[in-house]
């Protein structure tokens, strides 16, 4: 251990507040959990970049109301499930309505999707289709692969959906994600939720339990409710989730899931429902004539628009909510300023980058052309890994200081980006803010570039082995730079 670390060990390490224990886990700068003070910098949410239309729902058993997509990676295969439907209030497709079905698609890269001919159900006079469920429950059939180590092989895949007959939330199991069996008893009953949206369940690996999120009405406002279960069948602790603000937002979906690189952080992308009423701005939106035609079925069909926002949580109940849109309808001449557009699929997957020599990235999928054409479409969006929110500094510079914390590991790794002229410098401090000799700002080598996992170079090759387990702070000085996440590793 170097004399630099020895000097630090001799310093007073007492602090009045209990330091955070982050161990070696990845920490994303998605909230102020680690941040004590900021000067000239700010938390900035980033929007994903629109890419190609990856699937068109133009099969006879699909249609303009197709939505509520679920996407996850299963080994080398990407799986997709969705509600296959023709919207009855689409002026262009009246008379072509059909029952709700559940469609399935798959991909080897998350970009090019195929609808396999499964031959399971006779629909419209043929079994040559990609349907995995056609019974009651197809309204919002949402599967997941169960990560519970005690899960039975014949129940490795599970799903939940609203029953249009009972109005309860029902459960389904499958050995392969294709052949499904409905459980005999509902999971949750209509006295605790409305369920008329994309409800979901996942296995929480950290808590060792199943967690559900579903749609509820409270005083006429659409909100999100959660519950937990040990066995997927009996559910307890039914509570409405709580937000960091008192803003009134009506949410349809929730799209909540643990982030795969940091499962202690839950990220959701709920659809925000906005009935703006008739006004000159409403009439100036794309496809006015179509909008007025939809309004003949119901006024809100003409005056409601939807986008997606982002929420995050560290306990599954209390969520930090961003008021700004995660995906805006955008500068479009048609198709995206409609009630039903911009619904993000549950949830993100990792895909190869489109740009040469670039690392893997996150892919999102969001609806468009919802009931404005003869079919709806799904567009892929991309974002850098961990790239949801950053601590952002302008060129004039700024800095932030973390709360006291303890860690394990010998190296600090950053996910960051700077301009060619930008820079990041890091100072290691004791819990009282006193710089540690040899790790002061004056000794900090400038860090610049763009990297998902850059090891911070300390002076003279010193590592942090002698400091792990002791309370410290980090002081970041930045210029024209973003820091997305950090992690201490061996």
C-alpha positions as CSV (number, residue, x, y, z in Angstrom):
1,X,0.0,0.0,0.0
2,X,1.4,3.4,-1.0
3,X,2.2,6.2,1.4
4,X,-0.7,8.1,-0.1
5,X,-3.2,5.6,1.2
6,X,-1.4,5.3,4.5
7,X,-1.8,9.1,5.0
8,X,-5.5,8.8,4.3
9,X,-5.9,6.0,6.8
10,X,-4.5,8.2,9.5
11,X,-7.0,11.0,8.8
12,X,-10.1,11.3,10.9
13,X,-12.8,9.3,9.1
14,X,-15.7,9.9,11.4
15,X,-18.9,11.3,9.9
16,X,-22.1,12.2,11.5
17,X,-24.2,10.6,8.7
18,X,-24.1,6.9,8.0
19,X,-22.3,6.5,4.7
20,X,-24.0,4.7,1.8
21,X,-22.7,1.2,1.1
22,X,-22.5,0.8,-2.7
23,X,-20.1,-2.2,-2.6
24,X,-19.1,-3.0,-6.2
25,X,-22.4,-2.4,-7.8
26,X,-22.9,-0.2,-10.8
27,X,-24.5,3.1,-9.9
28,X,-26.3,5.1,-12.5
29,X,-26.7,8.9,-12.0
30,X,-30.5,8.7,-12.6
31,X,-31.3,10.6,-9.3
32,X,-29.7,12.3,-6.4
33,X,-29.0,9.1,-4.5
34,X,-25.3,9.6,-4.6
35,X,-25.2,13.3,-5.1
36,X,-24.9,15.8,-2.3
37,X,-24.2,19.1,-4.1
38,X,-24.0,20.4,-7.6
39,X,-22.5,23.7,-8.9
40,X,-22.9,24.5,-12.6
41,X,-23.9,21.0,-13.5
42,X,-27.3,19.3,-13.7
43,X,-29.0,15.9,-14.1
44,X,-30.0,15.7,-17.8
45,X,-32.4,13.1,-19.2
46,X,-31.5,11.8,-22.7
47,X,-34.0,10.7,-25.4
48,X,-33.4,7.6,-27.5
49,X,-32.6,8.0,-31.2
50,X,-35.3,6.8,-33.7
51,X,-34.2,4.1,-36.1
52,X,-36.0,1.8,-38.6
53,X,-39.5,0.5,-38.6
54,X,-38.8,-3.1,-37.5
55,X,-42.3,-4.7,-37.8
56,X,-45.5,-3.9,-39.6
57,X,-48.7,-5.4,-38.3
58,X,-50.4,-6.0,-41.7
59,X,-51.6,-9.6,-41.3
60,X,-55.4,-10.0,-41.5
61,X,-55.5,-11.0,-37.8
62,X,-53.4,-8.0,-36.8
63,X,-54.4,-4.4,-37.8
64,X,-54.4,-0.8,-36.8
65,X,-55.0,-1.4,-33.1
66,X,-52.1,-3.8,-32.6
67,X,-50.0,-2.8,-29.6
68,X,-48.9,-3.6,-26.0
69,X,-45.7,-5.1,-27.1
70,X,-43.4,-7.2,-24.9
71,X,-39.8,-7.8,-26.0
72,X,-37.0,-9.7,-24.2
73,X,-33.8,-11.6,-25.1
74,X,-33.9,-15.3,-24.5
75,X,-30.4,-16.7,-25.2
76,X,-29.6,-16.1,-28.9
77,X,-33.2,-15.3,-29.6
78,X,-35.2,-12.1,-29.2
79,X,-38.9,-12.7,-28.5
80,X,-41.8,-10.3,-29.1
81,X,-45.5,-10.7,-28.0
82,X,-48.3,-8.2,-28.8
83,X,-52.0,-7.6,-28.9
84,X,-53.2,-8.2,-32.4
85,X,-56.3,-6.1,-33.1
86,X,-58.2,-4.0,-35.5
87,X,-59.4,-0.8,-33.9
88,X,-63.2,-0.5,-34.3
89,X,-63.1,3.3,-34.3
90,X,-60.7,3.6,-37.2
91,X,-62.6,5.3,-40.1
92,X,-60.4,3.6,-42.6
93,X,-61.0,0.0,-41.5
94,X,-64.6,-0.1,-40.4
95,X,-66.2,-3.5,-41.0
96,X,-62.8,-5.3,-40.7
97,X,-63.0,-5.8,-36.9
98,X,-62.0,-9.2,-35.4
99,X,-61.5,-10.6,-31.9
100,X,-58.4,-9.8,-29.9
101,X,-55.5,-12.3,-30.4
102,X,-51.9,-12.5,-29.2
103,X,-49.3,-12.4,-31.8
104,X,-45.6,-13.5,-31.7
105,X,-42.5,-12.6,-33.6
106,X,-38.8,-13.4,-33.1
107,X,-35.4,-12.1,-34.2
108,X,-31.8,-13.0,-34.2
109,X,-30.5,-9.4,-33.9
110,X,-33.4,-7.4,-32.4
111,X,-33.6,-5.4,-35.7
112,X,-35.1,-7.8,-38.3
113,X,-38.2,-9.5,-37.0
114,X,-40.1,-12.5,-38.5
115,X,-43.6,-13.8,-37.7
116,X,-43.2,-17.6,-37.6
117,X,-45.9,-19.8,-38.9
118,X,-46.8,-21.6,-35.6
119,X,-49.9,-23.5,-36.8
120,X,-51.5,-23.5,-33.3
121,X,-54.9,-21.8,-33.9
122,X,-57.4,-21.8,-36.7
123,X,-58.2,-18.1,-37.4
124,X,-59.9,-16.7,-40.4
125,X,-59.9,-20.1,-42.0
126,X,-56.2,-21.0,-41.6
127,X,-53.7,-22.2,-39.1
128,X,-50.9,-20.5,-41.0
129,X,-50.4,-17.7,-38.6
130,X,-48.1,-16.5,-35.7
131,X,-50.7,-16.5,-32.9
132,X,-49.9,-18.0,-29.5
133,X,-53.2,-17.2,-27.7
134,X,-56.7,-16.4,-29.1
135,X,-58.8,-17.0,-26.0
136,X,-60.1,-14.5,-23.4
137,X,-57.0,-12.7,-22.1
138,X,-55.6,-11.5,-25.4
139,X,-56.3,-7.9,-24.5
140,X,-52.9,-7.4,-22.9
141,X,-51.1,-10.7,-22.7
142,X,-47.7,-9.9,-21.2
143,X,-45.1,-12.8,-20.9
144,X,-41.8,-13.0,-19.1
145,X,-39.1,-15.6,-18.7
146,X,-39.1,-16.6,-15.0
147,X,-35.7,-16.1,-13.3
148,X,-36.8,-17.9,-10.1
149,X,-34.3,-20.7,-9.5
150,X,-37.1,-22.8,-8.0
151,X,-39.3,-22.4,-11.1
152,X,-40.7,-25.6,-12.5
153,X,-39.5,-26.3,-16.1
154,X,-43.0,-26.5,-17.4
155,X,-43.7,-23.0,-16.0
156,X,-40.4,-21.4,-17.1
157,X,-42.4,-18.8,-19.0
158,X,-45.2,-16.9,-17.4
159,X,-47.7,-14.3,-18.4
160,X,-50.5,-12.1,-17.1
161,X,-53.5,-10.5,-18.7
162,X,-56.8,-8.9,-18.1
163,X,-59.8,-11.2,-18.6
164,X,-62.5,-9.3,-20.5
165,X,-65.0,-11.8,-19.0
166,X,-64.2,-11.6,-15.3
167,X,-62.2,-8.3,-15.3
168,X,-59.6,-10.0,-13.0
169,X,-55.9,-10.3,-13.7
170,X,-55.2,-13.9,-14.8
171,X,-52.0,-15.9,-15.0
172,X,-50.6,-18.2,-17.7
173,X,-47.6,-20.6,-17.8
174,X,-45.6,-22.2,-20.6
175,X,-42.6,-24.5,-21.0
176,X,-41.4,-22.9,-24.2
177,X,-42.9,-19.4,-24.5
178,X,-45.2,-20.7,-27.3
179,X,-47.7,-23.2,-25.8
180,X,-49.7,-21.6,-23.0
181,X,-52.0,-22.8,-20.2
182,X,-54.2,-20.6,-18.2
183,X,-54.1,-21.0,-14.4
184,X,-57.4,-22.0,-12.7
185,X,-57.6,-19.0,-10.3
186,X,-57.1,-15.3,-11.0
187,X,-54.0,-13.7,-9.6
188,X,-55.6,-10.4,-8.6
189,X,-59.3,-9.4,-8.6
190,X,-61.0,-6.4,-9.9
191,X,-61.4,-4.9,-6.5
192,X,-57.7,-3.9,-6.4
193,X,-57.1,-2.9,-10.0
194,X,-58.7,-2.0,-13.4
195,X,-56.0,-4.0,-15.3
196,X,-57.2,-2.4,-18.6
197,X,-53.7,-1.8,-19.9
198,X,-50.4,-3.6,-20.2
199,X,-50.0,-5.2,-16.8
200,X,-46.8,-7.0,-16.0
201,X,-45.0,-9.3,-13.5
202,X,-41.3,-10.1,-13.1
203,X,-39.1,-12.1,-10.8
204,X,-37.1,-9.7,-8.5
205,X,-33.7,-11.4,-8.1
206,X,-32.6,-9.2,-5.3
207,X,-35.8,-9.5,-3.2
208,X,-36.4,-13.1,-4.1
209,X,-40.1,-12.5,-5.0
210,X,-42.4,-11.7,-7.9
211,X,-43.5,-8.1,-8.3
212,X,-46.5,-7.0,-10.3
213,X,-47.4,-3.5,-11.7
214,X,-50.8,-2.9,-13.0
215,X,-53.3,-0.1,-13.9
216,X,-55.7,1.3,-11.4
217,X,-58.2,4.3,-11.2
218,X,-58.1,6.6,-8.2
219,X,-60.6,9.4,-8.1
220,X,-60.9,9.2,-11.9
221,X,-57.1,9.4,-12.5
222,X,-55.2,6.6,-14.1
223,X,-52.4,5.4,-11.8
224,X,-50.0,2.5,-11.2
225,X,-50.3,-0.1,-8.4
226,X,-47.9,-2.7,-7.3
227,X,-48.1,-6.0,-5.4
228,X,-45.7,-8.9,-4.5
229,X,-45.9,-12.7,-4.3
230,X,-43.7,-15.6,-3.3
231,X,-45.3,-18.1,-5.6
232,X,-46.9,-16.1,-8.5
233,X,-50.3,-17.1,-7.3
234,X,-51.0,-15.4,-3.9
235,X,-50.4,-11.6,-3.9
236,X,-49.9,-9.2,-1.0
237,X,-48.8,-5.6,-0.2
238,X,-51.0,-4.0,-2.8
239,X,-50.1,-0.3,-2.9
240,X,-50.3,2.6,-5.3
241,X,-46.8,3.7,-6.3
242,X,-45.6,7.1,-4.9
243,X,-43.9,9.9,-6.9
244,X,-41.4,12.5,-5.9
245,X,-43.8,15.3,-7.0
246,X,-47.5,16.2,-6.8
247,X,-48.0,16.7,-10.5
248,X,-51.2,15.0,-12.0
249,X,-50.3,12.7,-14.8
250,X,-52.6,10.0,-16.2
251,X,-50.6,6.9,-17.0
252,X,-51.8,4.0,-19.2
253,X,-48.9,1.6,-19.2
254,X,-46.0,1.4,-16.8
255,X,-43.3,-0.7,-18.5
256,X,-41.3,-1.1,-15.2
257,X,-38.4,-3.5,-15.0
258,X,-35.1,-3.9,-13.1
259,X,-32.2,-2.5,-15.1
260,X,-30.1,-5.5,-16.2
261,X,-26.8,-4.0,-15.2
262,X,-28.0,-2.6,-11.9
263,X,-31.0,-4.7,-10.8
264,X,-31.4,-2.6,-7.6
265,X,-32.7,0.2,-9.9
266,X,-36.2,-0.1,-11.5
267,X,-36.8,1.9,-14.7
268,X,-40.2,2.4,-16.3
269,X,-41.5,4.2,-19.3
270,X,-45.3,4.8,-18.7
271,X,-47.5,6.2,-21.5
272,X,-48.8,9.7,-20.6
273,X,-52.4,10.2,-21.5
274,X,-53.2,13.9,-22.4
275,X,-56.7,15.0,-23.5
276,X,-55.9,18.5,-24.7
277,X,-59.4,19.3,-26.0
278,X,-60.3,21.1,-29.2
279,X,-58.2,24.2,-29.9
280,X,-56.4,25.8,-32.9
281,X,-53.3,23.8,-31.9
282,X,-55.2,20.5,-31.8
283,X,-56.6,21.2,-35.3
284,X,-53.1,22.1,-36.5
285,X,-51.8,18.7,-35.7
286,X,-51.2,16.2,-38.5
287,X,-54.2,14.3,-40.0
288,X,-56.9,16.7,-38.9
289,X,-59.6,15.1,-41.0
290,X,-58.8,11.7,-39.6
291,X,-58.9,13.1,-36.1
292,X,-62.3,14.6,-36.6
293,X,-63.5,11.3,-38.0
294,X,-62.3,9.4,-34.9
295,X,-64.0,12.0,-32.6
296,X,-67.4,11.0,-34.0
297,X,-67.0,7.7,-32.1
298,X,-65.9,9.5,-28.9
299,X,-64.7,13.1,-28.4
300,X,-61.4,11.9,-26.7
301,X,-60.6,9.8,-29.7
302,X,-60.0,13.1,-31.5
303,X,-58.5,15.2,-28.7
304,X,-56.1,12.9,-26.8
305,X,-52.4,12.6,-27.6
306,X,-49.9,10.3,-25.9
307,X,-46.2,10.2,-25.3
308,X,-43.9,8.3,-22.9
309,X,-42.0,9.5,-19.8
310,X,-39.5,7.9,-17.5
311,X,-39.8,6.9,-13.9
312,X,-37.1,5.3,-11.7
313,X,-37.1,3.6,-8.2
314,X,-34.8,2.0,-5.7
315,X,-37.4,0.3,-3.6
316,X,-40.2,-0.5,-6.1
317,X,-42.7,1.8,-4.4
318,X,-41.3,5.3,-4.4
319,X,-40.5,6.6,-7.9
320,X,-38.7,9.6,-9.3
321,X,-40.8,10.9,-12.2
322,X,-39.4,13.0,-15.0
323,X,-42.0,15.5,-16.4
324,X,-40.2,15.9,-19.7
325,X,-41.1,13.3,-22.4
326,X,-38.7,10.4,-22.9
327,X,-40.1,9.9,-26.4
328,X,-41.9,12.9,-28.0
329,X,-44.3,12.5,-30.9
330,X,-41.8,14.4,-33.0
331,X,-41.7,16.4,-36.2
332,X,-44.0,14.3,-38.3
333,X,-46.4,14.9,-41.1
334,X,-48.6,12.0,-40.0
335,X,-48.9,8.9,-37.8
336,X,-47.4,10.0,-34.4
337,X,-49.7,12.6,-32.8
338,X,-52.4,10.1,-32.0
339,X,-53.9,8.5,-28.9
340,X,-52.1,5.1,-29.0
341,X,-48.8,6.3,-30.4
342,X,-45.4,6.3,-28.6
343,X,-46.2,3.3,-26.4
344,X,-42.8,1.8,-25.5
345,X,-42.6,-2.0,-25.4
346,X,-41.8,-3.8,-22.2
347,X,-38.7,-3.4,-22.3
348,X,-35.2,-2.6,-23.5
349,X,-32.8,-5.2,-25.0
350,X,-29.1,-5.0,-25.9
351,X,-28.3,-5.0,-29.7
352,X,-25.3,-4.6,-31.9
353,X,-24.7,-1.0,-32.9
354,X,-25.5,0.2,-36.4
355,X,-22.5,2.4,-36.5
356,X,-19.2,0.8,-37.4
357,X,-16.7,0.4,-34.6
358,X,-19.3,1.3,-32.0
359,X,-20.1,-0.8,-28.9
360,X,-23.4,-2.5,-28.2
361,X,-26.3,-0.3,-27.4
362,X,-29.8,-0.4,-25.9
363,X,-32.8,-0.9,-28.2
364,X,-36.3,0.4,-27.4
365,X,-39.5,-0.2,-29.5
366,X,-42.4,2.2,-29.7
367,X,-45.7,2.2,-31.6
368,X,-46.7,4.6,-34.3
369,X,-49.5,4.8,-37.0
370,X,-51.9,3.6,-34.3
371,X,-55.4,3.4,-36.0
372,X,-54.4,6.1,-38.5
373,X,-53.7,3.6,-41.3
374,X,-54.8,0.0,-42.1
375,X,-52.1,-1.3,-39.8
376,X,-49.9,-0.1,-36.9
377,X,-46.1,-0.2,-36.9
378,X,-43.3,-0.6,-34.4
379,X,-40.2,1.6,-34.6
380,X,-36.9,0.8,-33.0
381,X,-35.0,3.4,-31.0
382,X,-31.4,3.3,-29.6
383,X,-29.4,4.7,-26.7
384,X,-26.0,4.1,-25.3
385,X,-25.8,1.6,-22.5
386,X,-26.6,3.4,-19.1
387,X,-27.4,6.4,-21.2
388,X,-30.8,7.4,-19.6
389,X,-29.5,10.3,-17.5
390,X,-26.2,12.0,-17.0
391,X,-24.6,14.6,-14.8
392,X,-24.0,17.2,-17.6
393,X,-21.6,20.0,-17.5
394,X,-21.5,22.9,-20.1
395,X,-18.3,24.1,-21.6
396,X,-17.9,26.8,-19.0
397,X,-17.6,24.0,-16.4
398,X,-19.0,22.9,-13.1
399,X,-18.6,20.3,-10.4
400,X,-20.5,18.0,-8.1
401,X,-19.7,16.2,-4.9
402,X,-21.0,12.8,-3.8
403,X,-22.4,11.9,-0.4
404,X,-20.1,9.8,1.8
405,X,-20.0,6.1,0.8
406,X,-18.0,2.9,1.2
407,X,-17.1,0.6,-1.7
408,X,-15.2,-2.5,-2.5
409,X,-12.7,-2.8,-5.3
410,X,-9.4,-1.3,-6.3
411,X,-10.4,0.8,-9.4
412,X,-13.0,3.3,-10.4
413,X,-14.7,2.8,-13.8
414,X,-16.7,5.5,-15.5
415,X,-19.3,5.5,-18.3
416,X,-18.8,9.0,-19.7
417,X,-18.6,11.3,-22.7
418,X,-16.7,14.5,-23.4
419,X,-16.2,16.7,-26.4
420,X,-12.7,17.0,-28.0
421,X,-12.1,20.0,-25.7
422,X,-14.0,18.6,-22.7
423,X,-12.5,17.1,-19.6
424,X,-13.3,15.4,-16.2
425,X,-11.1,15.5,-13.1
426,X,-11.8,13.6,-10.0
427,X,-10.7,14.2,-6.4
428,X,-10.9,11.7,-3.6
429,X,-12.0,13.1,-0.3
430,X,-12.6,12.0,3.3
431,X,-16.2,12.0,4.5
432,X,-15.7,15.6,5.9
433,X,-14.6,16.9,2.5
434,X,-10.9,17.0,3.2
435,X,-8.9,16.0,0.0
436,X,-6.8,12.9,0.4
437,X,-3.1,13.6,-0.2
438,X,-2.1,12.4,-3.6
439,X,-5.7,12.2,-4.8
440,X,-6.4,16.0,-4.8
441,X,-7.7,17.9,-7.8
442,X,-4.2,19.3,-8.4
443,X,-3.0,15.7,-8.9
444,X,-6.0,14.4,-10.9
445,X,-5.1,13.5,-14.5
446,X,-7.6,14.9,-17.0
447,X,-10.1,12.3,-18.3
448,X,-11.5,12.8,-21.8
449,X,-13.0,10.8,-24.6
450,X,-16.1,8.6,-24.8
451,X,-16.2,5.2,-23.1
452,X,-18.7,2.8,-21.5
453,X,-16.1,1.5,-19.0
454,X,-12.9,3.7,-18.6
455,X,-10.7,2.9,-15.6
456,X,-9.8,6.2,-13.9
457,X,-6.0,6.6,-13.9
458,X,-4.7,7.6,-10.4
459,X,-1.3,9.3,-9.9
460,X,1.8,7.1,-9.8
461,X,-0.4,4.0,-10.5
462,X,-1.9,4.0,-7.0
463,X,-5.0,1.9,-6.6
464,X,-7.8,2.1,-4.0
465,X,-7.3,-1.3,-2.4
466,X,-6.3,0.2,1.0
467,X,-9.3,2.5,1.0
468,X,-12.1,0.1,0.3
469,X,-14.5,-0.3,3.1
470,X,-13.8,3.2,4.5
471,X,-16.0,6.2,4.0
472,X,-15.0,8.6,1.1
473,X,-16.5,11.2,-1.2
474,X,-15.8,11.9,-4.8
475,X,-15.5,15.4,-6.2
476,X,-16.0,15.7,-10.0
477,X,-14.9,18.8,-11.9
478,X,-16.2,18.8,-15.5
479,X,-16.3,20.8,-18.7
480,X,-18.4,19.9,-21.8
481,X,-18.9,16.4,-20.4
482,X,-21.5,13.8,-19.3
483,X,-21.1,11.1,-16.6
484,X,-23.7,8.3,-16.9
485,X,-22.6,5.7,-14.4
486,X,-19.7,4.6,-12.2
487,X,-18.5,1.4,-10.6
488,X,-15.7,0.2,-8.3
489,X,-14.1,-3.0,-9.6
490,X,-11.1,-5.2,-8.7
